[in-house]
Amino acid sequence: MAVCYASRAEVPEEFTWNRKDLFESDEAWQAEFEALKALPGQIGAFKGRLGDDAETLLSWFRLSDEAELRLGRLLGYAHCRGDEDTGDARGQELRGKAYGLAVAVSSAASFAQPEIMALEEDRLNLFYIAQPGLETYRRSLYQIRRRAAHILSPAEEKLLAAAGEMARTPENVRSAFSNADLRFPEVEDAQGTKHPLSNASFVPLLESPDRVLRENAFKTYYARLGEFRNTAASLLDGQFKSLRFFAGARGYESTLAAALDGTEVPPAVYHNLIEAVHRNLDKMYAYVALRKKRLGVEELHMYDVYTPIVSDAAAVISFAEAKETVLEALGVLGEDYTAMLREGFENRWIDVYENRGKCSGAYSSGFARPHPYVLLNHKDTLDSLFTLAHEMGHALHSYHSCLHQPVCTSDYVIFVAEVASTCNEVLLMRHLLGKTTDKRERAYLINHFLDQFKGTVFRQTMFAEFELAMGRLAEAGETLTADALCEKYAALNRLYFGPDMISDPEIALEWARIPHFFYNYYVFQYATGFSAAVAIADRILREGEGAVRDYKHFLSAGSSDDPISLLKLAGVDMSAPEPVNAALALFGELVEELAALDG
């Protein structure tokens, strides 16, 4: 059952997140906003003084921590307020104010990196001796100083910081247009029944066993989106022009190098992923051929890729049932982990159902104090069950990090961000497969897992390759036109899905509905994170308590080390090819098992 409320006011409170844990009301938020207007001045008082003595440097970092905590709460509330109804003017006003203040604070602090960079190594070492409290910030100091070649003068840093708000315009416009303004006509199924079509309902409609409904949803969605293809292309062009500007200003050789440097991930990891997937596309082609066979169609179309192969094994899974199943599946992680899950379930960390104007998709916010906030658009499907496990994986990763790390290292880089969420999904799938011996149910679950795998590894790598192509076009000074984007996307779609898939002309426009293309080379980490998660989950199920202990060490480590070292805490070496190769081999094995069940 797909639940969608006509307005935010109709949603029962129990299915909404509790913003009062951040601020009691909009008025309380406004009072804190007014108080925080003093932050830029307080920060500016340190200008020219960071190298004076150890005490001044320590005071600076402590003020930075306070600013991050208070701004985090302000931004967290505004973010929730804005996303729960993107058409609500007040919510968007708070969001705009919060981000504007964040930019002002960033601009005021623009002097800090150049001053810290100017500190001589011997002097900084004396600071550590004179003020042991600085040890808390050794990692932060290293992170700043290691990027010396890309830090500009104070005046230039201030200018770049001020440009940050303007640089978010393409993403902000895309979000408002897609979530608040874009409307779709209803679509009919084979019996003539009409169904509402929206960004949130699009994929669930493509999961329907009714092929007429799937085709109508697919063609209607892209016909409507195609009316704005040039607008969508212009927004992406603006996004990549912005990335090119900032990368060039800081002296990076490419937008990819600039994006990955912040997380200490070598660009070779990105290229190696694409190459590894290309070498294993035969497994994807085998999956596509099997899907075509099981669906019994003469032609397999792009609107056939989401529907379960064993459709009559699909079950309606209520949100209450989903919560209990997730608790059972993740019991292998210990009572302390499931206690945190229950706290999130029972104390309204989650905004559950769709309402008109609500942000589509699902996420766990990066603001984890006093706790994370999770947005869902729950549909009572197996996919929604896995989404719940996924987003709570993110949430508990953030919660562990904030509990065990100081403010300066409590956040984690995006390279490891998808590991905990996907590990939860893998553990959930193993749990569900372990509970059934029924061939049809097992085939349904394996198909679902293969679809998740396809979407997380193959599809996200295709996105990553497309993003890389956009970056190269922008760096060559070319404009990202709708025609150029459609041509490149269609070619990649044919490559990744292979000869048994009809590459419908509408799919060439899919790039226009993918918000992740505004996230600055984010998507490849879904694929690398999935590979790491498969290895971690396998170790947990094989070795038990010791592996769980190591995994929780990773969850609690925040950004206290580089991401490759952090994953080694959980027993995975992502600098080697084995995790990716093992994940791709697993995909091939599951395709073979599903084919055998078919026999």
C-alpha positions in Angstrom: 0.0 0.0 0.0 1.4 3.4 -1.0 0.5 6.0 1.5 0.5 9.6 0.3 -1.1 12.4 2.3 -2.6 15.4 0.4 -1.0 17.9 2.8 1.5 17.9 5.6 -1.2 18.8 8.1 -2.9 15.4 7.5 0.1 13.3 8.5 -0.4 11.7 12.0 2.2 13.0 14.4 3.6 9.5 15.1 4.8 9.2 11.5 6.7 12.5 11.6 10.1 13.4 12.9 10.2 15.3 16.1 11.8 18.7 15.3 11.3 19.8 18.9 14.4 17.8 19.9 16.2 20.6 18.1 14.0 23.6 18.7 10.7 23.9 20.4 9.3 26.1 17.7 10.1 28.3 14.7 10.3 31.2 17.2 12.9 29.4 19.3 14.8 28.7 16.1 14.6 32.4 15.2 16.0 33.4 18.6 19.0 31.2 18.2 19.5 32.5 14.6 19.6 36.1 16.0 22.1 35.0 18.7 24.3 33.3 16.1 24.6 36.5 14.0 27.4 37.4 16.4 29.5 34.4 15.3 31.2 36.0 12.3 32.4 38.9 14.5 33.6 36.4 17.2 35.5 34.4 14.6 36.9 37.6 12.9 38.5 38.6 16.3 41.0 35.7 15.8 42.2 37.0 12.4 46.0 37.5 12.3 46.4 35.8 15.7 46.4 32.0 15.2 50.1 31.8 15.2 50.6 33.9 18.3 50.6 31.1 20.8 49.2 27.7 21.7 46.4 29.1 23.8 45.1 31.3 21.1 45.1 28.4 18.6 43.3 26.2 21.0 40.7 28.9 21.7 40.1 29.2 18.0 39.4 25.5 17.6 37.1 25.4 20.6 35.1 28.3 19.1 35.0 26.4 15.8 33.5 23.4 17.7 30.9 25.6 19.3 30.0 27.2 16.0 29.7 23.7 14.4 27.4 22.4 17.1 25.1 25.4 17.2 25.0 25.9 13.4 24.4 22.2 13.1 21.3 22.4 15.2 20.1 25.5 13.3 20.7 23.9 9.9 19.3 20.6 11.0 16.0 22.1 12.0 15.8 24.3 8.9 16.7 21.3 6.7 13.9 19.1 8.2 11.4 22.0 8.1 12.2 22.7 4.4 12.2 19.0 3.2 8.9 18.0 4.9 7.1 20.4 2.6 9.2 22.0 -0.1 6.2 24.1 -1.1 5.9 25.8 2.3 7.3 29.3 2.1 8.2 29.5 5.8 10.3 26.4 5.7 12.2 27.6 2.7 12.7 30.9 4.4 14.3 29.3 7.4 16.5 27.1 5.2 17.7 30.1 3.2 18.5 32.1 6.4 20.4 29.1 7.9 22.5 28.5 4.8 23.1 32.3 4.5 24.4 32.4 8.0 26.6 29.4 7.4 28.1 31.1 4.4 28.7 34.2 6.5 30.5 32.2 9.1 32.6 30.4 6.5 33.5 33.7 4.9 34.5 35.1 8.3 36.7 32.1 8.9 38.4 32.2 5.5 41.6 33.5 7.1 42.1 30.4 9.2 43.5 28.0 6.7 46.2 30.3 5.3 47.3 31.3 8.8 47.5 27.6 9.9 49.3 26.8 6.7 51.9 29.6 7.5 52.8 28.0 10.8 56.3 26.6 10.7 56.4 22.9 11.7 58.8 23.4 14.6 56.6 26.1 16.0 53.5 24.0 15.8 55.3 21.1 17.5 56.2 23.5 20.4 52.5 24.4 20.5 51.6 20.8 21.1 54.0 20.6 24.0 52.9 23.9 25.5 49.2 23.1 25.3 48.3 19.4 25.4 44.6 20.3 24.6 45.7 20.8 21.0 46.3 17.1 20.6 42.5 16.8 20.1 42.9 18.8 16.9 46.1 17.2 15.6 44.1 15.4 12.9 42.3 18.6 11.9 45.6 20.5 11.7 47.0 17.7 9.5 44.0 17.8 7.2 44.5 21.6 6.7 48.2 21.5 6.2 48.4 18.5 3.9 46.6 20.5 1.2 49.1 23.4 1.3 49.3 23.6 -2.5 45.6 24.3 -2.8 45.1 27.0 -0.1 45.0 30.5 -1.4 45.7 33.9 0.2 43.3 35.2 2.9 41.6 37.6 0.4 41.2 34.8 -2.2 39.9 32.4 0.4 37.3 34.9 1.6 36.2 35.4 -2.0 35.8 31.7 -2.6 33.9 31.3 0.6 31.5 34.1 -0.3 30.9 32.4 -3.7 29.8 29.3 -2.0 26.2 30.4 -1.5 25.9 31.3 -5.2 27.4 28.0 -6.2 24.6 26.1 -4.6 22.0 27.7 -6.9 21.9 25.0 -9.6 21.2 22.3 -6.9 18.7 24.5 -5.0 16.8 25.3 -8.2 16.7 21.7 -9.3 15.4 20.6 -5.9 12.6 23.2 -5.8 11.6 22.5 -9.4 11.6 18.8 -9.1 10.0 18.5 -5.7 7.7 21.5 -5.5 6.8 22.7 -9.0 7.0 19.7 -11.3 3.6 17.9 -11.7 2.7 14.8 -13.7 -0.6 13.5 -15.1 -2.2 10.4 -13.8 -1.4 7.1 -15.6 -3.7 4.2 -16.4 -3.1 0.5 -15.7 -4.4 -2.4 -17.9 -7.9 -2.1 -16.4 -8.1 1.6 -17.0 -7.7 2.5 -13.3 -5.8 5.8 -12.9 -2.7 6.1 -10.6 -1.0 9.3 -9.4 2.4 9.8 -10.8 5.1 11.7 -8.9 8.9 11.6 -8.3 8.2 9.4 -5.3 5.7 7.1 -6.9 7.6 6.6 -10.2 9.8 3.7 -9.2 7.0 1.9 -7.2 4.9 2.1 -10.3 7.7 0.6 -12.3 7.7 -2.3 -9.8 4.1 -3.1 -10.6 3.4 -6.5 -12.2 1.1 -4.6 -14.6 3.2 -4.0 -17.7 0.7 -1.6 -19.2 1.0 0.5 -16.0 4.8 0.3 -16.1 5.0 1.4 -19.7 2.5 4.3 -19.2 4.3 5.5 -16.1 7.7 5.3 -17.9 6.6 7.1 -21.0 4.4 9.7 -19.3 7.1 10.6 -16.8 9.8 11.1 -19.4 7.4 12.9 -21.8 6.7 15.4 -19.0 10.4 15.7 -18.0 11.4 16.1 -21.6 9.4 19.3 -21.8 12.1 20.8 -19.5 15.2 19.1 -20.9 17.0 22.3 -21.7 16.3 23.7 -18.3 17.6 20.5 -16.7 20.7 20.6 -18.9 21.4 24.3 -18.1 21.3 23.5 -14.4 23.8 20.7 -14.8 25.9 23.0 -17.0 25.9 25.5 -14.2 26.8 22.9 -11.6 29.9 21.7 -13.6 31.0 25.2 -14.5 31.0 25.9 -10.7 33.0 22.8 -10.0 35.5 23.7 -12.8 35.8 27.2 -11.3 36.6 26.0 -7.8 38.9 23.3 -9.0 40.8 25.7 -11.2 41.0 28.3 -8.5 42.7 25.9 -6.1 45.1 24.5 -8.7 43.6 21.0 -9.2 44.2 19.3 -12.5 40.5 18.2 -12.7 37.2 18.5 -11.0 37.5 14.8 -10.0 40.9 15.4 -8.3 39.4 18.4 -6.4 36.4 16.4 -5.2 38.4 13.3 -4.0 41.2 15.2 -2.4 39.0 16.4 0.4 38.4 12.7 1.4 42.0 11.5 0.8 40.8 9.1 -1.9 43.1 8.7 -4.9 41.4 9.3 -8.3 42.8 6.0 -9.3 40.1 4.3 -7.1 37.4 6.0 -9.2 39.0 4.9 -12.5 39.7 1.4 -11.2 36.1 0.9 -10.3 34.9 1.8 -13.8 37.5 -0.5 -15.3 36.6 -3.4 -13.0 32.9 -3.1 -13.8 33.7 -3.0 -17.5 35.6 -6.2 -17.2 32.6 -7.8 -15.5 29.7 -6.6 -17.7 29.2 -10.2 -18.8 27.6 -10.9 -15.4 25.3 -7.9 -15.9 24.4 -9.2 -19.4 23.6 -12.6 -18.0 21.3 -11.0 -15.4 19.5 -9.1 -18.1 19.1 -12.2 -20.2 17.7 -14.1 -17.2 15.3 -11.3 -16.4 14.0 -11.3 -20.0 13.5 -15.1 -19.8 11.7 -15.1 -16.5 9.4 -12.2 -17.5 8.6 -14.2 -20.7 8.8 -11.1 -23.0 9.9 -11.0 -26.6 11.5 -7.6 -25.9 12.9 -6.4 -22.5 12.4 -2.7 -22.1 13.8 -0.2 -19.6 10.4 -0.1 -17.9 10.8 -3.8 -17.1 14.0 -3.5 -15.0 12.3 -2.8 -11.6 9.4 -5.3 -11.4 10.2 -8.4 -9.4 10.8 -11.5 -11.5 8.7 -13.6 -9.1 5.9 -11.1 -8.7 3.4 -13.4 -6.9 5.9 -13.8 -4.0 5.8 -10.1 -3.3 4.4 -9.2 0.2 2.9 -6.1 1.7 5.2 -5.1 4.6 3.8 -2.5 6.9 6.1 0.0 8.6 5.5 -1.8 11.9 6.5 -5.1 10.4 9.5 -3.5 8.7 10.8 -2.2 12.0 10.6 -5.6 13.7 12.2 -7.4 10.8 15.1 -4.9 10.8 15.6 -5.4 14.5 15.7 -9.2 14.1 18.1 -9.0 11.1 20.5 -6.7 12.9 20.5 -8.6 16.1 23.8 -10.1 15.1 25.3 -6.6 15.9 24.5 -6.9 19.6 22.0 -5.6 22.1 23.6 -2.2 22.3 23.1 -1.7 18.5 19.4 -2.8 18.5 18.8 -0.7 21.6 19.9 2.4 19.5 17.6 1.2 16.7 14.6 1.0 19.1 15.3 4.4 20.4 15.2 5.8 16.9 12.0 3.9 16.1 10.2 4.9 19.3 11.3 8.5 19.7 10.4 9.8 16.2 13.8 10.1 14.5 11.9 9.2 11.3 9.6 11.0 8.9 7.8 8.0 7.4 5.2 8.7 4.7 4.9 10.8 1.6 2.9 14.0 1.6 2.4 16.5 -1.2 5.5 18.7 -1.5 7.7 16.4 0.6 11.2 15.9 -0.6 11.4 12.6 -2.6 13.6 9.6 -1.9 15.2 8.9 1.5 18.1 10.0 3.6 19.6 10.2 7.0 20.6 13.8 7.8 24.3 14.6 8.6 23.1 16.3 11.7 23.4 13.7 14.5 23.1 15.9 17.6 21.0 15.2 19.7 20.2 12.4 17.2 20.0 11.8 13.5 16.9 12.6 11.4 15.7 10.1 8.8 13.5 10.9 5.9 11.5 8.1 4.2 8.7 7.8 1.7 7.6 4.3 2.9 5.5 2.3 0.5 4.9 -1.1 2.4 7.2 -2.9 0.0 10.3 -5.1 0.3 12.2 -2.2 -1.2 11.0 0.1 1.6 12.0 -2.5 4.2 15.5 -2.4 2.8 15.5 1.4 2.6 14.6 1.5 6.4 17.6 -0.8 7.1 19.8 1.3 4.9 19.0 4.7 6.3 19.1 3.5 9.9 22.6 2.2 9.1 23.6 5.8 8.2 21.8 7.1 11.3 23.6 4.7 13.7 26.9 5.3 12.0 26.5 9.1 12.7 25.2 8.4 16.2 28.2 6.2 17.1 30.6 8.7 15.7 29.1 11.6 17.7 29.0 9.6 20.9 32.7 8.5 20.7 34.5 11.3 18.8 35.2 15.0 19.6 33.3 17.5 17.5 36.3 18.0 15.1 36.4 14.3 14.0 32.8 13.2 14.6 31.8 13.5 11.0 32.9 10.9 8.4 33.9 11.3 4.8 31.6 10.2 2.0 33.9 7.4 0.9 32.9 5.4 4.0 29.4 6.9 4.3 27.7 4.1 2.4 29.4 1.2 4.2 27.3 1.0 7.3 24.0 1.5 5.4 24.8 -1.2 2.9 26.2 -3.6 5.5 22.7 -3.4 7.1 21.1 -4.3 3.8 23.4 -7.3 3.3 22.7 -8.6 6.8 19.0 -8.1 6.2 19.1 -10.1 3.0 21.1 -12.9 4.6 18.6 -13.0 7.4 15.6 -13.2 5.1 17.3 -15.9 2.9 18.1 -17.9 6.0 14.4 -17.9 7.1 13.0 -19.6 3.9 13.5 -22.8 1.9 10.6 -22.0 -0.4 12.1 -21.9 -3.9 9.7 -19.2 -5.2 10.2 -16.9 -2.1 14.0 -17.5 -2.3 14.0 -16.6 -6.0 12.1 -13.4 -5.2 14.6 -12.4 -2.5 17.6 -13.2 -4.6 16.1 -11.2 -7.4 15.6 -8.3 -5.1 19.2 -8.5 -3.9 20.4 -8.7 -7.5 18.3 -5.6 -8.2 19.9 -3.8 -5.3 23.3 -5.0 -6.4 22.6 -3.9 -10.0 21.5 -0.5 -8.7 24.3 0.0 -6.3 27.3 -1.3 -8.2 26.6 -1.4 -11.9 24.1 1.5 -12.1 26.0 3.8 -9.8 29.2 3.0 -11.7 27.4 4.0 -14.9 26.4 7.2 -13.2 30.0 7.7 -12.1 31.2 7.3 -15.7 28.6 9.7 -16.9 29.6 12.2 -14.3 33.2 11.8 -15.3 32.2 12.5 -18.9 30.4 15.7 -17.8 33.4 16.9 -15.9 35.7 16.4 -18.8 33.3 18.2 -21.2 33.2 21.2 -18.7 37.0 21.2 -18.3 37.3 21.3 -22.1 35.2 24.5 -22.1 32.2 22.8 -23.7 28.5 23.5 -22.8 26.5 20.6 -21.4 23.6 20.7 -23.8 20.5 18.5 -23.6 21.5 16.8 -26.9 25.0 16.1 -25.8 23.9 14.7 -22.4 21.2 12.5 -23.9 23.6 11.1 -26.5 26.2 10.2 -23.9 23.7 8.8 -21.5 22.0 6.6 -24.1 25.4 5.2 -25.2 26.3 4.3 -21.6 22.9 2.7 -21.0 23.4 0.5 -24.0 26.9 -0.5 -22.8 25.9 -1.4 -19.3 22.6 -3.2 -20.1 23.9 -5.1 -23.1 22.2 -6.7 -26.2 19.2 -8.2 -24.5 17.8 -4.8 -23.4 15.9 -2.5 -25.6 17.3 0.9 -24.8 14.1 2.9 -25.1 14.7 6.5 -26.4 13.1 7.9 -23.2 15.9 6.5 -21.1 18.3 9.0 -22.7 16.6 11.6 -20.4 17.2 9.7 -17.2 20.1 12.0 -16.2 17.6 14.8 -15.8 15.9 13.1 -12.8 19.1 12.0 -10.9 19.8 14.5 -8.0 23.1 12.9 -7.2 24.7 14.6 -10.3 24.7 17.7 -8.1 26.6 16.0 -5.3 30.1 16.4 -6.7 31.4 12.9 -7.6 29.5 11.2 -4.9 27.9 8.2 -6.6 31.0 6.0 -7.2 31.2 5.5 -3.4 27.9 3.6 -3.5 29.7 0.9 -5.5 32.9 0.9 -3.4 30.9 1.1 -0.2 28.8 -1.9 -1.3 31.9 -3.9 -2.0 33.3 -3.1 1.5 29.9 -3.8 3.1 29.7 -7.3 1.5 33.1 -8.1 2.9 32.3 -6.8 6.4 28.9 -8.5 6.6 30.5 -11.8 5.5 33.1 -11.4 8.2 30.5 -10.7 10.9 28.4 -13.7 10.0 31.5 -15.9 9.7 33.5 -14.8 12.8 30.9 -13.3 15.2 31.8 -11.3 18.2 35.4 -10.3 17.2 34.2 -9.0 13.8 31.3 -7.2 15.4 33.7 -5.5 17.8 36.0 -4.4 15.0 33.0 -3.1 13.0 31.8 -1.0 15.9 35.3 0.4 16.2 34.9 1.5 12.6 31.4 3.0 13.3 32.8 5.0 16.2 35.9 6.3 14.4 34.4 9.2 12.6 37.1 10.9 10.5 39.9 10.2 13.0 42.0 8.7 10.2 42.0 8.4 6.4 39.1 6.3 5.0 41.3 3.4 3.8 42.8 3.1 7.3 39.3 3.3 8.9 38.0 0.4 6.8 41.0 -1.6 7.8 39.6 -1.4 11.4 36.7 -3.5 10.2 39.0 -5.9 8.3 38.6 -4.6 4.8 41.4 -3.2 2.6 39.9 -1.0 -0.1 43.4 -0.2 -1.5 43.4 -3.7 -3.0 41.1 -5.0 -5.7 39.8 -8.0 -3.7 36.7 -6.4 -2.2 35.4 -5.1 -5.6 36.2 -8.4 -7.4 34.6 -10.4 -4.6 31.4 -8.4 -4.8 31.2 -8.8 -8.6 31.9 -12.5 -8.2 29.0 -12.7 -5.7 26.7 -11.1 -8.2 27.6 -13.7 -10.8 27.1 -16.5 -8.4 23.6 -15.2 -7.4 22.6 -14.9 -11.1 23.6 -18.6 -11.5 21.6 -19.6 -8.4 18.5 -17.7 -9.6 18.8 -19.4 -13.0 19.0 -22.8 -11.2 15.9 -22.1 -9.2 14.2 -21.2 -12.5 15.1 -24.6 -13.8 
